Amino acid sequence: MARALLDAEYSRRLLLLRAVVDEMASLPEASGPLEPVRAAWDLLAGAQRRAPEPVRRLLMDPQTGLWAAHLLRRLRGSSDDDTPLWAEVGRLHALAAAGATVAGTDFRIRVPAHDGAVVLPGLGRAWTPRERRLPDLSQESEPWGVADVSVTGGRARVALPAARVVDVPADPASDAPGWQGTRLFRSTHDGVTLTLSVDDLGLYPVIPGAPGPVRLDHATAERWRQRLDRAWALLVTDHRESAEALAQGLLSLVPLPRGERFRPRSASASEAFGCVMLSEPHIEPDAHEATVELAVTLVHEFRHTLLNGLMHLTPLTEDCADLFHAPWRDDPRPLTGLLHGAFAFSGVTRFWRARCTRDTGRALELARFEFALWRRQSRAALKTLDAHPALTVTGRRLVQGLMADLREWETDPVPRRALQLAERAAAHQRAAWRAHHVVPEESTVTATAGAWLSGGAPPAFTAADSGSEIRTDPAGCRLDVYAHLVRLMVMDPESFAEARIAGTPAATWTRGATAADLACVAGETEEAVRLYTQEAEGAERVGAWGGLGLLIADRHADDGAAGDGYRALAERPELLRAVSGRVTRRSGRPVPPATLADWLARGWHDRAGGAGDPGTPHAETLRPGSSHNGSGSMSQSARCSQSTA
């Protein structure tokens, strides 16, 4: 599948470039001081005929896709930029120069230079350090200029605006005076090779608004190379099908600074086919842990690439304004985002399933937890997708195929402890998500608060979720804290114990966790209830209402039908939070959350006649038009802690 999608994407890339050239036909002046666009196109076409494979790789470079899509939007009036149009158009001239260079064609062409540097796509950057540039009063306040790129007798040169001539080395991937090569990371194991260009010179961010790349120093580049070698060996040995797909379709890596432990940052984008943004893995304390983390993140992001390629060929969803709870994200997601995540995390689930048969010791314990967690989360998301009418025929076939895979995995045995931790992690994230993003209907909150203040029973209708809506809360970050702490407890129990004794997780890799979370994961229920109550009453942390509701429900797990109200309440922490806030504002006195929870839960049970479930997550109906309820539970773009899923 990877090869077919790559071929289709190549055809799409050629069409995109052709569309740019056609749009420019009516704007001959837009090339400014450069040669006409047609001359650059002819040079590129000649290079493609002479060296089709090397030029294909340049054309498939994710930076080429990002640039062409951006320029086409700009030419059609749907995007704007401070960059002069001629300089943006001139990226085609730079691409033609790079293509002619790898094809060994003699040529000369003018290309745009920015701040004394010229980027030749896929090859590298010619530049002059600011302190070595000659003064140019005519361009003192203008960062854009023109450079000449030429090849004569196989020798490539770049004449920069500051009167410096840079010789491009015979191996453009290497560095030389005035030249920074586009590095290649090449890993080979058991006959399978992965070749990635390192995009630390790119002009176009993979994610709009993200900061530009920073050139890796030699030591950091070597660390990356070693990490990729180890991850590639693991993938080829234990996940060969995934490795063979990656070898065909993964093209470039945008390296990011090291992230938090257990929270790698990664992203991909539809116009950057084959590119992955990835944070540097942690070196300590466990080399195998870092290797597995890098391997699964590559699998995860490449699944996004594959689905992007498929979505370029056929729509998988109709237009849909609803928002959903995605089990792997902090923020509410549109339907396409939920589908993307489901496809990506089905691959993640398969990865951890394989690790359950290969790892040992603590790594095996972690693999079992991850497999149980993502199997459960993928199931929930796919159930939501399968029930939604906005899927196309192709989209529904895709979802049903993923569901068939999951059904095969449902019988895989997982130890009881791993299952319990996975269920609790899913419930905890989902409850925190609802506390942040779900807003109960105003009439429900008003009536319920009024009933409390008048000494009555809670209104019967509050047991149903009708009328609630999703409003994205930007403060809803790191909602996966329970799962994060489980990983720490499994892989580094010493550090977990130290944090629990200290009462606060001070290290950067436990950001977002509090003493209440530590107590909760450690199984110290009453202490966790006390601490979550303090956080909720002090308005310190919205997510505390989610953890508190779950623990209060746990207290009544053995109450039979009487516990149904508490279980329903645990599914709606946003109502407990909203009513508590309303009562406090109207009375001037805070109400203990546990007392309010008892009143709500027992009132619902009494009105139900002591039998039946007053409300479950699968019975919720959120307000049409503003949201859609997903029956699932919690990676990196708009989120705070995880992936682009």
C-alpha positions, 0 to 999 in steps of 0.5 A: 500500500505504501508504494501505491500511495507514494506513486499517487502522491508523486503524480499529485505533486507533479499536478500541483507544480503544473498548476503553479506554472499555469497560474503564473502564466497570467502573471509574468511580472511575478518572477521579478528579477528572476528568469521567467517561470517557464525557463525554470520549468524547462530546466527542471523538466530537462533534469527529470528526463536526464535523472528521473530518480534523483529528481523524483526524490527532490520533487517528493521532498516534503518541503516541495509539497509545502511550498507548492501548496502554499504558493498555489493558495497565495496565487488564488487569493486564499493565503497571504505572506510577507515574503515578496511574491517573486521570492516565493515564486523563485522557489521553483527556480531553486528547485530547478537548480537543485534538479539540474545539479543532481542531473549533472546538467550545465546551467546558470539561473538566478534564485532568491536569497534571504538574509545572505543565504540560498537554500537549494531544496534537498541539497543544502544551504549556501550562506555567509555569516553576517559578520563576514558579509560585505556592506551593501547600502542599497540592500541595507534594509532588504533581507531579500536578494538575488544569487546566481547558481551554476554548474559548469563541467560538474562543478556547482557554485552559488554566487551570493549577494554579498559577493561571496562564491560558495562551491557546493561539495561533490557530496552535497550532504556534507558540510564545506566552507559556506555550505551546510549540507542536507544530511542523510540518515541511512539505517540498514538492517537485515537487508531493509534500508531507511533513508531520511533527509534531515530537514533542519534547513527548511523554509516552510514549517510542517505545522503552520505557526511552528518555529523554524528548524534549528540546525543540528550540531554534529554531536546532536546529529550523531545521537540522532543517527545512533538512535535511529539505527537502534530503532530501525534494527528493532523495527526490522527484526520485530515489526518487519511489515511496518519497517518495509512500509516505512522504508518505501514512504518515510522520506524526511525527519524534522528534528525537535528538541528533547521532550518529556519522558513518555511524552514524545512530541511528533507531528505530520501534515498532509502537504508534507507527505513522508515527513515526520516532526519528532522530538529527540528521545531521552538517552537516560535512564533506559536505552531500550525504553528510548528505542521502543519510544522512537520506533512506535512514534515512527510507526504512529506518524507514518500511519498519518502519512498513509491516511493523508495519501489516501485522503488525497485520492478519495474523501473518507468523510462528508462535511461535518461540524461536530466535535468529538472526544478523541482518546489520545488528544487533550482537545476536541477533534473534528471527524477527520481528526478522530478518523486520523487518530483511529487509523494511527493508533490501530497501528500503535496497538498492533505495535504494542501487541507484538512487543508483548511477545518480545519484551521482558521484565519492566518493558513487558509490563509496560507493553501489556499496559500500552496494548490494553490501553490503546486496544480499549481506546481504539475500540471506543473511537472506532465505535463512534466513527462506525455509528456516524452518518458522515462517513463515506462508503470508503471511509466506512469500509476503512473503519470496519476493516480496523474494527475487524483487526481489533476483534482479532486482538480482543482475545489476546490475554492481558494480565488483570493488573494491566487491564485495570490500569488501562481502564483507569487511565482511560476513564481518568483522561476522559473524565478530565476531558469532560470537566474541561470541554463539556458544558452542561445546559444552563437550565440544568445547572440553574434548576439543580443548584436551585433544588440544592439551595431549597433543600429539595431533590435533584431534578429528574432530567439531570440524570440525562445528558441532553443539551450539553455541548462541547466548548474547547478549553485551551487550558485543557492540557496534559490530560493523560497524566494518569497513564503518564504516571503509570508508565513512570511507576512501571519503568522507574518505580524508584523515581515514582516512589521518590515523587510520592514521598515528596508529595509533588512530582518535581521533575520535568517529565512529570509536568501536569501531575500533582500529589493527588494524581500520584496518590490516585495511581498509587492506590491511596484512594482516601488521600487522593480524594482529599487532595482532589477535593482541595484542588477542586474547591480551590479552583486550582485545577479543572481536571480534579473534578474528573478524578474526584468523581471517579474516586467517589464512584469507587467508594460505592462500587459495591452498593449495587443499584444504589451505586448507579447514581455515582457511576452516572455522576462519574461520567459527568464531572462537568455537571458536578463542577458547574452546580458546585460553582453556581451554589457557591456563587449564589449562597456565598458558601462553598459546598463540599464536593462529596456532599453534593455528589451524594445528594445528586447520586442518591437523588437520581437513584431514588427517582429511578425507584432504586433500579436501573442505570440513570445515565451511562456514557453511551446514552449521552446526547450532546447538543446537535450542531455544536458537538457530537458525543464520542464513546471513546476516551483521550499525540502534537499540533493544537494539543499540549502533551501528545501527537497530531492525531 
